Structure formats: C-alpha cells, structure tokens
C-alpha cells in the first residue's frame, strides 16, 4: 500500500494507512509533534518520556507550562511503568472504561518527566478508544503525552481541519480521519488521594463512575498547589470562540425569553448575533440529546467563528450525564454568565 503525503503550510497531512502511521511514528520517535484523532477530540502528541518533545507541545499550542498534560497508553501493561502506588480502584475503572474517555490521575513514576505534569507528583493517564490512536501509541513504543490539538484557549478540535486552522506550520504532522464521535474531552478523576474526585467532567459521566465505584463522587473546584492546576482545563479560560459568549442560566422559561431579548438588543445595535441553543427540557435529562449536543459543541463554536459573528448567546442545558461536561465547557468559554 502506498500513501501520498501533502503539506499544509509545512505540516504533513497524513491518512490513516499503515505507511502514513509509520511516518507519524518516525516523527514521534525523533521528538516531533503529531496531531491524531481520538474518540473525544484530536490530540497533539509527543513522546511522554522526552522532555524536549513535551516542551515543544507547550510552545506549539502557546500553552502555559503549569497546565499539565495527559499521557496516552495502548495497553494496561504500560500503566505500571507510568504510575506507582496504583490503587485497586484504578484497575476497577480501567477494566470498565478503558479504552475510553476516562483519564485517571495517579502518582507519577520516574519514567515520566516532571514537564508532563507541571512538576506535580501525579500524572493523568488514559487509553483512548480509537484504532488510529492506539496503533500510533503501540507502533511508537512509548506512551504519548497529548493535550487537545488546538491553540491554547480556542475551542478544541474535533476534525483534522480544526487542527490545521490552529496549528498548520507549528507542528510536524496531522493524521486525517473521521470527526471525533464524543466531541468533548475525557473525564479526569483523581485517585491519588484518599477519595476519588472528578477534576474535569467529560465523556464518562459522574453517574457512570458512581455506579462502578458504589459511592458518591465529588466534582471538585480547581485544586492548586502553589497555583498549579491538578488537571488540564482547571485554571485557565478554555474553549473560547473569537466572539464573546454570553451564557444564560436559571429558570428555563425565563432564560429562553431573556436570551431572545439579548439577541434582539444586539441586533438593533447592528451587530451580528450567533445563537448556540443547547436548551433541554426539564425533568429527566434526555441523555441522547445531550450526547448530540456534546458531539457538536466545538464544531458549532468554530462555525460561528467562520461567520464572523460579534456576539454568541447560548442557553444552559441539563447537567445530567454528559451535560455536566457541556456546562463545564460553556462556563469556561463564557465571557459573561447571566442567571435569570
């Protein structure tokens, strides 16, 4: 099988064939950066054991160095090399949710350089549920450190096109594949302390974790040690479109009318208004609808960017299931939150 490689502003665009993956592997092994698809969002990968390569991730993204990365593995056997003092709960969750959208924070072993974890004693680890990602990690022979493959602060990429919009010319290669199915990042759960704590809600819901662990799981506010976040997505403004985003929360009927009034007000001023309506009816959350909202969230924000709107207005949605992750991302992206 042969593959034709093309360049976009100096960045290789690779397909998902074996020869293309072999090219990506050679880039990883020599300390380069490769954006690759997962089931959640596209990741920007480098060898997790190479300090220089890891530092280049931060440079390419414009990411603050105190914002830790997640290490991706292709086999549970790799976990004992990356982490130490692993509790039984980690293996319990891995058995249920790996491969999948769950990152587990554990005590870091010496094989992982401190740059990966912003100097923290811990490391977040996950096994993605995506054949291309797993093949890339397995063929590379090293765990791969990878945040989302976007410029820091922008909506995360769920398509290779989004990666090229942000990072063409700044990274070595992008692997082209179908759009990401889940559409929001992994859930990050901290098992390094005495009780499990969700540091970032994501593709695995709080309810799913509680059903396996047989206990109530706390969703944490940002935890810092000397100003260092314990997980990606905790400290800085993230996921933001170019236009200011106004998030309307509170009573469903009132927020719907209030959002319409805000939109009319901006239109009368001659401004272009983008409406991102994630409204979900009250009562038991429509979990299927919430999954659809999550899968489209970042794509819709980028579409509104392309339309050059002046303001974006969005209504809150249910926080049940993956809705908790959607609301977490909207709050992080919002320039202003209005409760009615």
C-alpha positions as CSV (number, residue, x, y, z in Angstrom):
1,X,0.0,0.0,0.0
2,X,1.3,3.5,-0.8
3,X,0.3,6.8,0.5
4,X,0.6,10.3,-0.9
5,X,1.7,12.8,1.7
6,X,0.8,16.5,1.3
7,X,1.9,19.5,3.3
8,X,-0.3,22.4,4.6
9,X,1.9,25.4,5.5
10,X,4.8,23.0,6.2
11,X,2.7,20.5,8.3
12,X,2.3,17.0,6.8
13,X,-1.2,15.8,6.3
14,X,-1.3,12.0,6.6
15,X,-4.0,9.5,6.0
16,X,-4.6,6.6,8.4
17,X,-2.9,3.9,6.3
18,X,0.0,1.8,7.6
19,X,2.7,3.7,5.6
20,X,1.3,7.0,6.9
21,X,1.2,5.8,10.5
22,X,4.8,4.6,10.1
23,X,5.7,8.1,9.0
24,X,4.0,9.5,12.1
25,X,5.8,7.0,14.3
26,X,9.1,8.1,13.0
27,X,8.2,11.7,13.8
28,X,7.2,10.8,17.4
29,X,10.4,8.8,17.9
30,X,12.7,11.7,16.8
31,X,10.9,14.0,19.2
32,X,8.4,15.6,16.8
33,X,4.7,16.5,17.2
34,X,1.8,14.7,15.6
35,X,-1.9,15.5,15.9
36,X,-4.0,12.4,16.0
37,X,-7.7,11.5,16.3
38,X,-9.3,10.1,19.3
39,X,-12.9,9.4,20.2
40,X,-13.1,12.6,22.3
41,X,-11.1,15.4,20.4
42,X,-7.9,15.5,18.3
43,X,-4.8,15.3,20.5
44,X,-1.3,16.8,19.9
45,X,1.1,14.0,20.7
46,X,4.8,13.7,21.6
47,X,6.8,11.1,23.4
48,X,5.8,11.3,27.0
49,X,9.4,10.3,28.1
50,X,11.1,13.0,26.1
51,X,11.3,16.3,28.0
52,X,12.2,18.4,24.9
53,X,9.4,17.0,22.9
54,X,6.9,17.7,25.7
55,X,8.2,21.3,26.0
56,X,7.5,21.6,22.2
57,X,3.9,20.8,22.8
58,X,3.6,23.8,25.1
59,X,5.4,26.0,22.6
60,X,3.3,24.9,19.6
61,X,0.0,25.5,21.4
62,X,1.0,28.6,23.3
63,X,0.0,26.7,26.4
64,X,1.1,27.8,29.9
65,X,3.7,25.4,31.3
66,X,1.8,25.0,34.5
67,X,-1.1,23.3,32.7
68,X,-0.4,19.5,32.9
69,X,-0.8,17.0,30.1
70,X,-2.5,13.6,29.8
71,X,-0.4,10.6,29.0
72,X,-2.0,8.1,26.5
73,X,-1.3,4.4,26.5
74,X,-2.3,1.5,24.3
75,X,-2.1,-1.3,26.9
76,X,-2.9,-1.7,30.6
77,X,0.6,-3.2,30.9
78,X,2.1,0.3,30.4
79,X,0.3,1.7,33.4
80,X,2.7,0.2,36.0
81,X,5.6,1.8,34.2
82,X,4.0,5.3,34.2
83,X,2.5,5.3,37.7
84,X,3.3,3.8,41.1
85,X,1.2,3.0,44.2
86,X,-1.7,2.3,41.9
87,X,-4.9,1.7,44.0
88,X,-7.3,-1.2,43.1
89,X,-10.0,1.4,42.2
90,X,-7.8,2.4,39.2
91,X,-7.8,-1.1,37.8
92,X,-11.6,-1.4,38.5
93,X,-12.3,1.8,36.5
94,X,-9.8,0.8,33.8
95,X,-11.5,-2.6,33.4
96,X,-14.8,-0.8,32.9
97,X,-14.0,2.3,30.9
98,X,-10.7,1.6,29.1
99,X,-10.3,2.0,26.2
100,X,-12.5,5.1,26.7
101,X,-12.9,8.7,27.7
102,X,-11.6,8.5,31.2
103,X,-8.3,9.9,32.4
104,X,-7.1,8.6,35.8
105,X,-4.7,10.7,38.0
106,X,-2.2,8.6,39.8
107,X,1.2,9.1,41.5
108,X,3.8,9.6,38.7
109,X,6.7,7.3,38.2
110,X,10.3,8.5,37.4
111,X,9.9,7.5,33.7
112,X,7.6,10.4,33.2
113,X,9.5,13.8,33.2
114,X,8.1,16.5,35.5
115,X,7.3,18.7,32.5
116,X,4.4,16.4,31.6
117,X,2.7,17.1,34.9
118,X,3.8,20.7,35.5
119,X,6.1,19.5,38.3
120,X,3.3,17.7,40.2
121,X,3.9,14.3,41.8
122,X,0.9,13.0,39.8
123,X,0.2,12.1,36.2
124,X,-3.1,11.7,34.3
125,X,-3.3,8.5,32.2
126,X,-5.9,7.3,29.7
127,X,-6.3,4.7,27.0
128,X,-8.2,6.2,24.0
129,X,-11.0,4.2,22.3
130,X,-9.8,4.9,18.8
131,X,-7.9,2.4,16.5
132,X,-5.7,5.1,14.9
133,X,-4.7,6.5,18.3
134,X,-4.0,3.0,19.7
135,X,-2.0,2.0,16.7
136,X,0.1,5.1,16.8
137,X,0.9,4.6,20.5
138,X,1.6,0.9,20.1
139,X,3.8,1.4,17.0
140,X,5.7,4.2,18.6
141,X,6.7,2.0,21.5
142,X,6.3,4.9,24.0
143,X,3.4,6.5,25.9
144,X,2.3,9.6,24.2
145,X,1.6,12.9,26.1
146,X,-1.2,14.8,24.4
147,X,-3.4,17.8,25.2
148,X,-6.0,18.9,22.6
149,X,-4.5,19.8,19.2
150,X,-5.6,23.5,19.2
151,X,-4.1,26.9,20.1
152,X,-4.4,27.3,23.8
153,X,-7.8,28.8,24.8
154,X,-9.5,28.0,21.5
155,X,-12.4,25.5,21.1
156,X,-11.0,22.0,21.0
157,X,-10.6,20.3,17.6
158,X,-13.0,17.5,16.6
159,X,-11.8,17.4,13.0
160,X,-8.4,17.5,11.3
161,X,-9.5,20.7,9.6
162,X,-9.8,22.4,13.0
163,X,-6.2,21.3,13.8
164,X,-4.9,22.8,10.6
165,X,-6.8,26.0,11.3
166,X,-4.9,26.4,14.5
167,X,-1.6,24.6,14.2
168,X,-0.6,24.3,10.5
169,X,3.1,25.3,10.2
170,X,3.6,24.9,14.0
171,X,3.6,21.1,14.2
172,X,5.1,18.3,12.2
173,X,2.1,16.3,11.1
174,X,-1.7,15.7,11.3
175,X,-3.4,12.3,10.8
176,X,-6.6,12.7,8.8
177,X,-9.6,10.6,10.0
178,X,-13.3,10.9,10.6
179,X,-14.6,13.6,13.0
180,X,-14.4,12.7,16.7
181,X,-17.5,11.0,18.0
182,X,-17.8,12.1,21.6
183,X,-16.8,15.7,21.0
184,X,-15.7,16.8,24.5
185,X,-12.5,15.8,26.3
186,X,-12.1,12.9,28.7
187,X,-13.3,12.9,32.3
188,X,-10.4,13.3,34.7
189,X,-10.7,11.5,38.0
190,X,-8.1,11.9,40.7
191,X,-7.3,8.6,42.5
192,X,-4.0,9.8,44.1
193,X,-5.7,10.9,47.3
194,X,-7.9,9.2,49.9
195,X,-11.1,9.6,48.0
196,X,-11.9,9.8,44.2
197,X,-12.5,13.3,42.9
198,X,-13.6,14.4,39.4
199,X,-11.3,17.2,38.4
200,X,-12.8,17.7,35.0
201,X,-16.1,16.3,33.8
202,X,-16.0,14.7,30.4
203,X,-17.0,11.8,28.2
204,X,-17.6,9.4,31.1
205,X,-20.4,10.7,33.3
206,X,-20.4,11.1,37.1
207,X,-23.3,8.7,37.3
208,X,-21.3,6.0,35.4
209,X,-18.4,6.4,37.7
210,X,-20.6,6.2,40.8
211,X,-22.3,3.1,39.5
212,X,-18.9,1.3,39.3
213,X,-17.3,2.7,42.5
214,X,-20.5,2.3,44.5
215,X,-20.1,5.6,46.2
216,X,-20.8,9.3,45.7
217,X,-18.0,11.0,43.7
218,X,-17.3,14.7,44.3
219,X,-16.8,17.1,41.4
220,X,-14.0,19.4,42.5
221,X,-13.5,23.1,42.2
222,X,-9.9,23.8,41.0
223,X,-7.3,22.3,43.2
224,X,-4.0,24.0,43.2
225,X,-0.6,23.5,44.8
226,X,1.2,26.8,44.7
227,X,-1.0,27.9,41.8
228,X,-0.6,24.7,39.8
229,X,-3.8,23.1,38.5
230,X,-4.2,19.4,39.3
231,X,-5.7,18.7,35.9
232,X,-6.0,20.1,32.4
233,X,-8.9,22.6,32.0
234,X,-9.0,23.8,35.6
235,X,-7.1,27.1,35.8
236,X,-7.2,29.0,32.5
237,X,-10.0,30.2,30.3
238,X,-10.6,27.5,27.7
239,X,-12.7,26.5,24.6
240,X,-13.4,30.2,23.7
241,X,-14.6,31.3,20.3
242,X,-13.4,34.6,18.9
243,X,-16.6,36.5,19.7
244,X,-17.7,37.0,23.4
245,X,-20.0,34.3,24.5
246,X,-22.9,35.0,26.9
247,X,-24.3,32.0,28.8
248,X,-27.8,32.4,30.2
249,X,-28.7,30.1,33.1
250,X,-31.5,29.7,35.6
251,X,-35.2,29.1,35.1
252,X,-35.9,27.5,31.7
253,X,-38.8,29.6,30.6
254,X,-37.2,32.9,31.8
255,X,-33.8,32.1,30.3
256,X,-35.4,31.4,26.9
257,X,-37.2,34.7,26.8
258,X,-34.2,36.6,28.2
259,X,-31.8,35.1,25.6
260,X,-34.2,36.3,22.9
261,X,-34.3,39.8,24.3
262,X,-30.5,39.9,24.5
263,X,-30.2,38.8,20.9
264,X,-32.7,41.5,19.8
265,X,-30.9,44.1,21.7
266,X,-27.6,43.4,19.9
267,X,-29.3,43.1,16.5
268,X,-30.8,46.6,17.0
269,X,-27.2,47.8,17.5
270,X,-26.3,46.4,14.1
271,X,-24.3,43.5,15.5
272,X,-24.2,40.0,14.1
273,X,-25.6,37.6,16.7
274,X,-24.8,33.9,16.8
275,X,-27.3,31.6,18.6
276,X,-26.0,28.4,20.1
277,X,-29.1,26.9,21.6
278,X,-28.4,23.8,23.8
279,X,-31.7,24.1,25.6
280,X,-33.0,20.8,27.0
281,X,-36.5,20.3,28.5
282,X,-36.9,19.9,32.3
283,X,-37.4,16.7,34.1
284,X,-35.3,13.6,33.4
285,X,-32.4,14.7,31.1
286,X,-32.6,13.5,27.5
287,X,-29.2,11.8,27.6
288,X,-29.2,11.0,23.9
289,X,-29.9,14.7,23.1
290,X,-27.1,15.7,25.5
291,X,-24.7,13.4,23.7
292,X,-25.6,15.0,20.4
293,X,-25.1,18.5,21.9
294,X,-21.6,17.4,23.2
295,X,-20.6,16.0,19.9
296,X,-21.4,19.2,18.1
297,X,-20.4,21.8,20.6
298,X,-16.9,22.7,19.5
299,X,-17.8,22.4,15.8
300,X,-20.6,24.8,16.2
301,X,-18.4,27.3,18.0
302,X,-15.9,27.2,15.2
303,X,-18.7,27.6,12.6
304,X,-19.8,30.8,14.4
305,X,-16.2,32.0,14.2
306,X,-16.2,31.5,10.5
307,X,-19.4,33.5,10.2
308,X,-17.6,36.4,12.0
309,X,-20.4,37.0,14.5
310,X,-20.0,39.8,17.0
311,X,-21.6,38.0,20.0
312,X,-22.7,34.5,20.8
313,X,-25.7,33.7,23.0
314,X,-26.3,30.3,24.5
315,X,-28.8,28.9,27.0
316,X,-27.7,26.4,29.7
317,X,-28.6,22.8,29.3
318,X,-29.2,20.0,31.8
319,X,-26.2,18.9,33.9
320,X,-27.2,15.3,33.8
321,X,-24.9,12.7,32.2
322,X,-22.5,14.3,29.7
323,X,-24.4,17.6,30.2
324,X,-22.2,18.2,33.2
325,X,-19.2,18.3,30.8
326,X,-21.1,20.5,28.3
327,X,-21.9,23.1,31.0
328,X,-18.3,22.9,32.3
329,X,-17.0,23.9,28.8
330,X,-19.6,26.6,28.3
331,X,-18.8,28.2,31.7
332,X,-15.1,28.1,30.8
333,X,-15.8,29.6,27.3
334,X,-18.1,32.3,28.6
335,X,-17.2,36.0,28.7
336,X,-20.3,36.6,30.8
337,X,-22.7,34.4,32.7
338,X,-26.2,35.7,33.4
339,X,-28.6,33.9,35.8
340,X,-32.3,34.6,35.4
